Amino acid sequence: MLITFRTETYADITLFGDIAVQLLKMMGHSGAVPGAILAADIPAALARLKQALAANQAVAPADTQDEEAEDEDANEPIVGLAQRAFPLIELLTAAAKAHSDVVWDYL
């Protein structure tokens, strides 16, 4: 499933559902889809998201792959949660500057 975030002042952002729900929970929301953040609540949600991502980066990910999987994926770059969250952070920042609400729903 894909979840799309929308605001009037920025391009739509689409994320994989599991990642989107994880980021929503980091912002202090239940992770329910569909949903919305009012313009007045965006700065606090953005701050919580950035703080949670910083704490998440401080913890090293556990190596759960077996040797065969490592050989197949050895040349593939690892995309971290902070990298996946970057477009959403940009959308939230633009919405906060323009005092615009943010809504999300399944694509």
C-alpha positions in Angstrom: 0.0 0.0 0.0 1.1 3.5 -0.7 0.2 6.7 1.3 0.2 10.1 -0.2 0.7 13.3 1.8 -0.8 16.5 0.5 -0.7 20.2 1.3 -1.6 23.3 -0.8 1.9 24.7 -0.9 4.0 21.7 -1.9 4.0 18.8 -4.3 2.3 15.5 -3.1 4.6 13.0 -1.4 4.0 9.3 -1.7 5.6 6.8 0.7 5.3 3.1 1.3 2.6 2.5 3.8 4.7 0.9 6.5 7.3 3.8 6.4 4.5 6.4 6.3 2.8 4.9 9.4 6.2 4.7 11.2 6.9 8.4 10.4 3.3 9.4 11.5 3.9 7.7 14.8 7.2 9.5 15.2 5.2 12.8 14.7 3.0 11.8 17.6 0.0 10.6 15.6 -1.8 7.3 15.8 -0.7 6.3 12.3 -4.4 6.1 11.2 -5.0 6.6 7.5 -6.6 8.8 6.3 -5.6 11.6 8.6 -4.6 15.3 8.8 -2.5 17.7 10.7 -3.8 21.2 11.2 -1.5 24.1 10.3 -1.1 25.1 13.9 0.1 21.6 14.9 2.7 21.2 12.1 5.7 22.8 13.8 5.4 20.6 16.9 4.9 17.4 14.7 7.9 18.4 12.6 10.0 18.9 15.7 9.0 15.5 17.1 9.7 13.8 13.8 13.2 15.3 13.6 14.0 14.4 17.2 12.8 10.8 16.7 14.9 10.5 13.5 18.0 11.8 15.2 17.5 9.3 18.0 16.9 6.5 15.5 20.1 7.3 13.7 22.1 7.1 16.9 21.1 3.5 17.3 23.0 1.2 14.9 20.8 -1.2 12.9 21.1 -4.9 13.8 22.5 -7.1 11.1 19.7 -9.6 10.5 20.7 -10.8 7.0 22.1 -14.2 6.4 25.3 -14.7 4.3 23.5 -15.6 1.1 21.3 -12.5 1.3 24.4 -10.4 2.0 26.1 -11.7 -1.2 23.1 -10.8 -3.4 22.6 -7.4 -1.9 26.3 -6.5 -1.3 26.3 -3.8 -3.9 22.9 -2.3 -3.1 22.9 0.9 -1.0 21.0 0.9 2.2 18.3 3.6 2.4 17.8 4.7 6.0 14.7 6.0 7.6 16.0 9.6 7.7 16.6 9.5 3.9 13.0 8.2 3.4 11.6 10.9 5.6 13.4 13.8 3.9 10.6 14.5 1.3 8.0 14.5 4.1 10.2 16.8 6.2 10.4 19.2 3.3 6.6 19.0 2.8 6.0 19.7 6.5 8.4 22.6 6.5 6.7 24.2 3.5 3.3 23.7 5.0 4.5 25.3 8.3 5.9 28.3 6.5 2.6 28.8 4.6 0.3 27.9 7.5 -1.3 25.2 5.5 -2.9 21.9 6.7 -1.4 18.5 5.7 -3.6 15.6 4.8 -2.8 12.0 4.0 -4.6 9.1 2.4 -4.1 5.8 0.5 -3.0 6.3 -3.1 
